[in-house]
Amino acid sequence: MGVLENKARARLFYRYLSKVYDRVNPFIWTDEMRTEALDLLDLDRDDRVLDVGCGTGFATEGLLGRVETVYGLDQSVHQMEKAFEKFGRHGRVRFCRGDAERLPFADDAFDVVWSSGSIEYWPNPVDALEELRRVARPGGQVLVVGPNNPRTSVMQRVADAIMLFYDEAEADRMFAEAGYEEFRHVTMGPSYSPEIAITTVAEVPAGPARPDPEPVGA
């Protein structure tokens, strides 16, 4: 397990990174990548969308270009404070502090569950993927963007010492163990590293309608 696959250390890390995150992030997670990931989804304007690990709101901003309301969840209050500056505390984004492995929402609550740049910090990614599936309605979609495994063995060891990096085979294993039956992977990245990220879109099996999302303890 990497050094940042620990919730307390990750919160401390983001306490300081939040100060410069929006200046650093565009070099790794670009506008073009965000658009490419959004285009993988079938989004309607009135869809209920959850952004897990919303951070300072980069993906949230893109989602707001496609839907009216986004629920944003993060464990780092420092990252969320930056998001509050952009969107306000009470508006089109409904914020909730929480843990990806224990989402404070009802079953089947969302049409789409999105998470980008978060899975690499989850100590138990399969547990969190199960949670994403739980809160996504039957017939809905789950999209997860994570860091693709480096090509060289040396860089793989360095990466794994820090956080979770994974390839398509590992993504297959995690999503299958989390109970997903239909999913596909797309690699993407900036021009200097076009396969830096791996994006998975999973379909949630169709079934009955779902209740409105109600945060618990928000």
Backbone bond lengths (Angstrom), bond angles and torsions (degrees), N, CA, C in turn:
res aa  C-N    CA-C-N  psi(-1)  N-CA   C-N-CA  omega(-1)  CA-C   N-CA-C  phi
1 M - - - 1.468 - - 1.525 109.34 -
2 G 1.340 117.01 133.16 1.449 121.18 -178.87 1.516 112.73 -71.11
3 V 1.326 115.72 161.54 1.451 121.06 -174.97 1.525 111.98 -61.84
4 L 1.347 118.06 -29.95 1.460 120.42 -179.15 1.522 113.21 -93.52
5 E 1.346 117.19 0.94 1.458 119.90 173.51 1.530 109.20 -85.53
6 N 1.292 113.89 49.93 1.447 124.39 179.56 1.516 106.04 -142.82
7 K 1.308 117.36 124.99 1.464 120.06 -169.81 1.517 112.91 -63.36
8 A 1.313 117.34 -40.74 1.467 119.66 -179.80 1.522 111.08 -66.45
9 R 1.339 116.99 -44.25 1.467 119.86 179.48 1.526 110.79 -66.81
10 A 1.339 117.24 -37.40 1.463 120.31 178.65 1.525 110.77 -64.27
11 R 1.336 117.04 -41.17 1.471 119.75 177.81 1.526 110.83 -63.02
12 L 1.334 116.92 -41.92 1.468 120.41 178.23 1.517 110.65 -64.18
13 F 1.331 116.51 -42.65 1.454 122.16 178.58 1.524 110.30 -57.06
14 Y 1.337 116.88 -47.16 1.459 120.10 -176.90 1.525 112.75 -76.41
15 R 1.315 116.94 -18.05 1.459 118.95 174.05 1.528 110.14 -58.28
16 Y 1.339 116.22 -38.33 1.467 120.71 -178.79 1.530 111.48 -93.12
17 L 1.337 116.59 -38.07 1.457 118.90 -179.64 1.525 111.94 -65.25
18 S 1.339 117.21 -29.27 1.465 120.23 -178.19 1.524 112.28 -57.40
19 K 1.335 116.92 -26.46 1.464 120.78 -178.49 1.531 111.99 -67.24
20 V 1.344 116.46 -28.67 1.468 119.74 -176.29 1.536 111.91 -124.84
21 Y 1.326 117.10 4.32 1.456 121.22 -171.23 1.529 112.05 -54.81
22 D 1.324 117.50 -46.09 1.457 120.08 -175.29 1.522 112.81 -70.37
23 R 1.331 117.19 -16.12 1.467 119.74 175.30 1.531 111.15 -88.24
24 V 1.332 116.96 -29.74 1.463 122.04 -177.70 1.527 111.70 -86.82
25 N 1.311 116.14 -40.43 1.459 122.00 -172.10 1.532 114.77 -54.47
26 P 1.343 120.87 -41.08 1.468 120.27 -176.58 1.524 114.88 -60.69
27 F 1.327 117.75 -17.88 1.455 119.87 178.19 1.538 111.57 -79.18
28 I 1.327 116.92 -15.88 1.462 121.41 -176.68 1.522 111.60 -115.64
29 W 1.311 116.02 -44.26 1.465 122.68 -175.89 1.527 106.49 -121.24
30 T 1.336 115.69 92.69 1.458 122.23 -166.91 1.523 112.37 -89.65
31 D 1.346 114.87 166.91 1.462 120.50 174.19 1.522 111.09 -57.31
32 E 1.320 115.91 -40.69 1.467 120.12 -178.55 1.527 111.47 -65.74
33 M 1.319 117.21 -39.82 1.461 120.97 177.10 1.524 110.48 -64.31
34 R 1.311 116.13 -42.85 1.464 120.18 178.77 1.525 110.81 -60.31
35 T 1.324 116.63 -44.55 1.458 120.06 178.62 1.518 111.32 -63.63
36 E 1.326 116.59 -42.11 1.468 120.62 178.74 1.531 110.79 -60.71
37 A 1.329 116.63 -41.46 1.467 120.15 178.28 1.528 110.93 -67.63
38 L 1.325 117.91 -43.14 1.465 121.22 178.10 1.519 111.84 -59.43
39 D 1.321 116.27 -37.38 1.462 120.58 -178.99 1.522 112.88 -68.30
40 L 1.324 117.39 -13.90 1.460 120.58 177.25 1.529 112.30 -77.82
41 L 1.340 116.31 -12.92 1.457 121.67 -176.28 1.516 111.60 -101.19
42 D 1.316 115.76 152.06 1.464 122.41 170.05 1.525 107.09 -98.29
43 L 1.318 116.36 96.67 1.457 121.64 -175.11 1.518 111.02 -109.56
44 D 1.334 116.15 131.76 1.454 122.75 169.90 1.519 108.78 -105.01
45 R 1.329 116.07 154.82 1.460 120.53 -173.18 1.530 112.46 -58.66
46 D 1.333 117.10 -34.08 1.460 119.87 -176.57 1.526 113.31 -96.15
47 D 1.327 118.36 11.75 1.465 121.08 178.06 1.528 110.60 -63.58
48 R 1.326 114.89 145.04 1.452 120.89 173.45 1.532 107.35 -91.18
49 V 1.326 115.78 123.14 1.462 121.80 -172.51 1.518 109.96 -125.88
50 L 1.322 116.05 135.57 1.460 123.02 175.00 1.521 108.87 -113.12
51 D 1.337 116.70 129.64 1.455 123.51 175.68 1.530 107.75 -107.23
52 V 1.334 115.93 103.20 1.463 122.02 -176.76 1.525 109.22 -88.50
53 G 1.331 116.51 122.60 1.456 120.51 -173.48 1.513 109.78 77.41
54 C 1.328 116.31 46.17 1.470 121.21 -172.60 1.517 112.77 -66.86
55 G 1.349 117.55 -23.09 1.455 120.09 178.45 1.516 112.44 57.27
56 T 1.323 116.94 -133.32 1.462 121.76 -179.00 1.520 112.62 -82.11
57 G 1.325 117.27 -2.29 1.459 119.92 171.78 1.511 116.54 100.48
58 F 1.333 118.17 20.21 1.467 119.36 -179.70 1.527 111.44 -63.81
59 A 1.330 117.29 -50.95 1.463 119.92 177.75 1.523 110.50 -68.83
60 T 1.329 116.84 -36.39 1.464 121.09 178.93 1.518 110.61 -56.03
61 E 1.320 116.28 -42.88 1.466 120.85 -179.95 1.530 110.47 -60.85
62 G 1.331 117.05 -42.43 1.457 120.02 177.60 1.519 112.33 -65.00
63 L 1.324 116.15 -40.73 1.466 120.43 178.75 1.521 111.28 -63.28
64 L 1.342 117.46 -36.55 1.459 120.95 179.62 1.518 112.22 -66.24
65 G 1.316 117.45 -17.81 1.461 120.36 173.60 1.518 112.84 -75.81
66 R 1.348 116.26 -11.58 1.467 120.95 -176.73 1.527 113.12 -115.71
67 V 1.340 117.25 -27.16 1.465 121.55 -176.79 1.529 109.45 -133.14
68 E 1.333 116.16 165.01 1.461 120.60 -176.21 1.528 112.89 -79.02
69 T 1.334 116.37 -39.13 1.466 120.47 -173.00 1.518 109.95 -134.62
70 V 1.324 115.62 139.61 1.463 121.70 176.40 1.525 108.44 -127.87
71 Y 1.312 116.87 136.18 1.457 122.46 169.88 1.534 107.18 -91.63
72 G 1.325 116.83 123.20 1.456 121.26 -179.24 1.523 111.47 -111.33
73 L 1.326 116.66 124.57 1.461 121.24 -178.72 1.527 109.88 -123.98
74 D 1.337 115.93 136.12 1.456 120.55 176.34 1.525 108.19 -153.89
75 Q 1.339 116.15 154.49 1.466 119.68 177.54 1.524 112.19 -91.53
76 S 1.342 117.33 -12.99 1.463 121.05 -177.01 1.530 110.50 -97.79
77 V 1.316 116.51 111.65 1.456 119.90 178.59 1.523 110.95 -65.12
78 H 1.337 117.13 -29.61 1.466 120.11 -179.18 1.528 110.97 -69.35
79 Q 1.323 117.08 -39.62 1.462 119.98 175.23 1.533 110.57 -65.45
80 M 1.328 116.17 -43.09 1.454 120.00 -178.16 1.523 112.11 -65.67
81 E 1.316 117.64 -32.59 1.459 119.62 177.56 1.525 111.10 -61.22
82 K 1.333 116.29 -36.10 1.470 119.89 175.04 1.526 110.51 -65.92
83 A 1.333 116.83 -37.89 1.459 120.42 177.28 1.526 111.04 -66.99
84 F 1.334 117.52 -37.50 1.465 120.71 177.51 1.528 110.61 -58.83
85 E 1.344 116.35 -38.33 1.463 120.09 179.95 1.523 111.41 -62.39
86 K 1.324 116.86 -30.91 1.468 120.78 -178.54 1.524 112.61 -83.78
87 F 1.337 116.14 -42.78 1.465 120.19 -168.78 1.518 113.95 -114.65
88 G 1.343 118.23 -6.84 1.452 120.50 -171.78 1.523 110.22 78.07
89 R 1.300 115.70 167.31 1.463 120.05 -178.98 1.526 112.27 -85.27
90 H 1.318 117.06 -23.68 1.460 121.13 -176.38 1.528 108.03 -137.75
91 G 1.284 116.21 99.07 1.459 120.64 -179.44 1.511 109.49 -164.10
92 R 1.310 115.73 -134.48 1.466 120.00 -179.58 1.523 112.05 -72.62
93 V 1.341 116.75 -19.30 1.465 120.73 174.48 1.523 108.72 -105.19
94 R 1.314 116.30 126.63 1.461 121.91 178.86 1.533 107.29 -106.46
95 F 1.311 114.82 106.29 1.454 120.47 -171.87 1.524 112.16 -87.64
96 C 1.326 114.16 147.83 1.456 121.35 175.81 1.521 107.68 -149.23
97 R 1.326 115.75 128.67 1.455 118.94 174.92 1.526 108.59 -82.85
98 G 1.321 117.05 131.79 1.451 118.23 -177.12 1.511 112.73 -174.10
99 D 1.315 114.85 -178.24 1.454 125.22 -171.99 1.519 109.05 -114.28
100 A 1.320 117.10 131.55 1.464 121.33 -179.40 1.520 112.51 -61.25
101 E 1.324 116.81 -26.03 1.460 119.90 -179.00 1.528 112.94 -85.17
102 R 1.336 116.63 -8.34 1.470 121.69 177.87 1.524 108.01 -144.80
103 L 1.303 116.86 72.01 1.459 121.33 -175.29 1.531 110.93 -68.38
104 P 1.342 117.24 131.83 1.467 120.83 -176.11 1.522 112.56 -86.87
105 F 1.330 116.65 51.62 1.456 121.91 -179.31 1.525 109.95 -135.32
106 A 1.335 114.44 158.24 1.460 120.58 179.29 1.522 110.98 -70.84
107 D 1.318 116.20 160.21 1.460 121.62 173.09 1.527 109.80 -58.42
108 D 1.354 115.71 145.38 1.475 121.77 171.12 1.532 112.86 59.55
109 A 1.330 118.28 32.38 1.458 121.44 -170.14 1.531 114.55 -85.38
110 F 1.334 117.88 -21.50 1.461 119.96 -171.14 1.525 111.73 -125.80
111 D 1.335 114.53 149.25 1.463 120.36 174.25 1.521 111.00 -75.56
112 V 1.324 115.61 -37.13 1.469 122.03 -179.24 1.519 108.82 -137.64
113 V 1.316 115.90 135.03 1.468 121.36 171.89 1.527 107.33 -117.54
114 W 1.307 115.60 124.02 1.474 123.66 -175.97 1.519 108.82 -117.17
115 S 1.319 116.59 142.62 1.462 120.67 171.71 1.517 108.32 -150.29
116 S 1.324 116.88 121.09 1.470 120.85 179.02 1.526 109.29 -131.35
117 G 1.331 115.53 131.75 1.452 120.65 178.74 1.512 113.40 69.62
118 S 1.332 116.94 30.10 1.464 120.32 -177.68 1.520 112.45 -127.27
119 I 1.325 117.64 -37.43 1.466 121.10 -174.29 1.523 112.25 -56.70
120 E 1.322 117.64 -29.81 1.463 120.19 -177.10 1.526 112.89 -66.75
121 Y 1.346 117.42 -15.06 1.458 121.56 179.12 1.530 113.10 -100.64
122 W 1.325 118.09 -4.15 1.459 120.51 -175.42 1.527 110.34 -78.67
123 P 1.315 118.86 120.96 1.467 120.67 177.76 1.526 112.30 -60.95
124 N 1.337 116.29 -33.24 1.464 121.55 -177.54 1.530 109.10 -128.98
125 P 1.329 117.07 77.69 1.466 119.48 -172.64 1.524 114.63 -60.81
126 V 1.322 118.25 -33.91 1.468 119.32 179.28 1.522 110.06 -65.57
127 D 1.334 117.10 -40.70 1.464 120.43 177.42 1.531 110.50 -60.33
128 A 1.329 116.64 -43.42 1.457 120.21 -179.80 1.530 111.24 -67.17
129 L 1.327 117.35 -39.72 1.468 120.10 177.30 1.528 111.20 -63.23
130 E 1.322 116.93 -34.87 1.465 120.23 174.67 1.527 110.36 -63.48
131 E 1.334 115.83 -39.77 1.462 119.94 178.40 1.528 111.21 -65.12
132 L 1.334 117.22 -41.41 1.461 120.00 177.71 1.526 110.28 -60.36
133 R 1.323 116.24 -41.40 1.468 120.25 178.41 1.527 110.92 -66.72
134 R 1.330 116.65 -38.67 1.464 120.31 -178.93 1.517 112.38 -60.44
135 V 1.340 117.03 -42.42 1.465 119.29 -175.02 1.531 112.52 -87.38
136 A 1.324 118.35 -7.65 1.462 121.60 175.30 1.529 108.92 -84.78
137 R 1.310 116.43 135.86 1.463 119.85 -177.98 1.526 110.89 -68.67
138 P 1.316 117.76 153.99 1.463 120.28 171.78 1.527 110.41 -57.02
139 G 1.320 116.16 130.08 1.457 121.46 -174.92 1.509 113.85 89.43
140 G 1.341 117.24 -3.61 1.458 121.20 179.88 1.517 112.29 -86.69
141 Q 1.321 115.05 -170.56 1.463 120.79 -176.64 1.523 110.96 -130.67
142 V 1.314 115.17 148.18 1.466 123.01 172.92 1.519 107.37 -122.97
143 L 1.330 117.24 128.02 1.467 122.09 177.87 1.518 108.80 -123.10
144 V 1.324 115.28 130.35 1.465 121.33 -179.61 1.523 108.85 -130.81
145 V 1.323 116.41 127.12 1.460 122.63 174.65 1.526 108.25 -109.29
146 G 1.325 116.64 125.52 1.458 121.44 178.40 1.514 111.00 -137.05
147 P 1.332 117.53 174.39 1.462 121.00 -178.10 1.526 111.99 -80.97
148 N 1.303 115.45 126.36 1.462 121.37 178.16 1.530 110.05 -69.41
149 N 1.324 116.13 146.32 1.458 121.01 -178.88 1.535 110.50 -64.03
150 P 1.333 118.86 132.78 1.469 120.24 175.77 1.524 111.10 -59.30
151 R 1.317 116.24 156.54 1.467 120.88 -175.11 1.525 113.00 -78.59
152 T 1.332 117.73 -33.54 1.464 119.48 -176.49 1.521 110.57 -92.28
153 S 1.334 115.84 149.73 1.463 120.36 -178.28 1.524 111.69 -65.22
154 V 1.333 116.63 -34.47 1.464 119.91 179.47 1.518 110.30 -63.98
155 M 1.325 116.65 -48.21 1.451 120.49 -179.78 1.521 111.14 -67.34
156 Q 1.325 117.73 -31.75 1.467 120.51 176.13 1.517 110.86 -61.83
157 R 1.338 116.45 -43.17 1.468 119.82 179.79 1.523 110.72 -65.87
158 V 1.318 116.88 -40.12 1.461 120.52 178.33 1.524 110.00 -63.91
159 A 1.336 115.77 -46.73 1.460 120.51 -178.83 1.518 111.40 -61.77
160 D 1.324 116.80 -45.71 1.464 120.90 -177.42 1.523 112.60 -65.86
161 A 1.328 116.72 -24.54 1.461 119.88 177.65 1.530 111.43 -73.21
162 I 1.326 116.60 -17.64 1.464 120.83 -176.56 1.525 111.26 -99.24
163 M 1.345 116.47 -51.67 1.456 121.47 -174.90 1.518 109.00 -160.83
164 L 1.310 116.68 -176.37 1.455 121.46 -178.74 1.524 111.12 -78.10
165 F 1.321 116.58 122.26 1.458 123.62 166.97 1.524 106.14 -120.56
166 Y 1.324 118.08 144.60 1.464 119.30 -175.83 1.520 111.05 -151.65
167 D 1.337 115.42 156.97 1.462 121.04 177.59 1.528 109.33 -106.05
168 E 1.335 116.10 -174.24 1.463 120.06 -177.11 1.517 112.27 -63.85
169 A 1.325 117.42 -36.83 1.464 120.11 179.37 1.521 110.60 -63.35
170 E 1.335 116.74 -42.60 1.461 120.23 178.44 1.528 110.77 -68.55
171 A 1.331 116.60 -37.20 1.462 119.65 176.31 1.530 110.52 -63.05
172 D 1.336 116.74 -41.13 1.469 120.26 175.23 1.520 110.61 -55.21
173 R 1.327 115.80 -47.88 1.463 120.06 -177.35 1.522 111.26 -62.73
174 M 1.336 117.12 -47.60 1.460 120.29 -176.14 1.523 111.90 -63.58
175 F 1.331 116.22 -45.80 1.457 119.11 -177.50 1.530 111.11 -69.20
176 A 1.313 117.41 -37.15 1.462 120.07 177.59 1.526 110.44 -65.59
177 E 1.333 117.61 -44.63 1.461 120.70 179.22 1.527 111.46 -63.97
178 A 1.331 116.86 -28.64 1.462 121.01 179.47 1.529 112.35 -81.57
179 G 1.336 116.96 -0.46 1.453 120.23 173.52 1.516 116.31 97.05
180 Y 1.333 117.19 8.76 1.463 119.74 176.94 1.527 109.17 -82.54
181 E 1.317 115.85 142.11 1.460 120.94 -179.46 1.521 112.34 -107.86
182 E 1.319 116.93 -33.15 1.462 121.15 -178.45 1.526 109.11 -124.42
183 F 1.329 115.57 119.98 1.458 119.84 178.31 1.524 108.94 -158.79
184 R 1.327 115.13 158.61 1.463 120.86 177.78 1.519 108.94 -142.22
185 H 1.336 114.98 155.63 1.459 121.09 -177.37 1.534 110.33 -117.62
186 V 1.313 115.06 143.77 1.466 122.31 175.95 1.524 107.18 -133.46
187 T 1.331 117.73 129.76 1.456 120.09 173.92 1.525 108.98 -92.30
188 M 1.333 115.47 146.66 1.464 120.26 -178.39 1.516 108.81 -154.76
189 G 1.328 114.80 167.09 1.456 119.10 179.27 1.512 111.32 170.49
190 P 1.332 117.38 173.26 1.463 121.19 175.97 1.520 110.52 -69.45
191 S 1.305 117.00 170.83 1.463 121.61 -173.61 1.528 112.55 -59.55
192 Y 1.332 117.38 -33.44 1.469 119.63 -177.53 1.527 112.18 -76.74
193 S 1.343 117.93 -16.30 1.461 121.84 179.67 1.526 108.73 -153.49
194 P 1.345 117.47 76.03 1.467 121.48 -169.13 1.518 115.59 -69.94
195 E 1.338 118.25 -4.78 1.464 119.96 178.15 1.533 110.83 -123.82
196 I 1.314 116.69 32.07 1.463 120.90 -175.82 1.529 111.93 -71.34
197 A 1.330 117.12 -25.81 1.459 121.38 -176.93 1.521 110.54 -122.38
198 I 1.319 115.59 150.81 1.455 122.05 174.45 1.535 107.51 -120.06
199 T 1.312 116.25 123.55 1.462 122.30 -177.98 1.517 109.14 -112.12
200 T 1.315 116.25 128.25 1.458 122.12 178.94 1.523 109.35 -115.22
201 V 1.318 115.57 130.47 1.462 121.91 173.37 1.514 107.57 -113.70
202 A 1.318 116.62 122.71 1.460 122.22 -177.85 1.524 109.87 -118.90
203 E 1.313 115.47 141.63 1.463 121.95 176.07 1.526 108.80 -95.99
204 V 1.327 115.57 137.77 1.461 120.89 175.82 1.531 107.73 -94.92
205 P 1.338 118.52 128.53 1.470 120.84 -176.72 1.518 112.46 -51.53
206 A 1.330 116.71 138.70 1.462 122.07 -177.88 1.516 110.86 -66.76
207 G 1.335 115.59 151.58 1.457 120.78 -179.60 1.511 110.02 -174.34
208 P 1.342 119.45 -152.48 1.462 122.84 -176.11 1.520 112.96 -72.14
209 A 1.324 116.04 167.90 1.458 122.67 179.31 1.522 110.15 -66.49
210 R 1.354 115.58 166.53 1.455 120.86 -174.36 1.524 111.49 -121.10
211 P 1.349 117.97 161.69 1.473 121.42 177.98 1.518 111.01 -80.25
212 D 1.333 115.56 170.67 1.458 119.74 172.76 1.519 109.83 -70.01
213 P 1.346 117.45 146.26 1.467 119.50 179.54 1.507 111.38 -70.53
214 E 1.316 116.70 132.08 1.468 121.61 179.16 1.529 108.09 -129.31
215 P 1.346 117.84 102.77 1.469 119.27 176.54 1.517 111.13 -58.37
216 V 1.310 115.50 142.80 1.453 121.79 177.83 1.513 108.59 -104.64
217 G 1.302 117.52 119.95 1.460 121.24 176.91 1.502 113.73 71.70
218 A 1.335 118.06 21.46 1.471 120.56 -179.64 1.511 110.29 -73.63
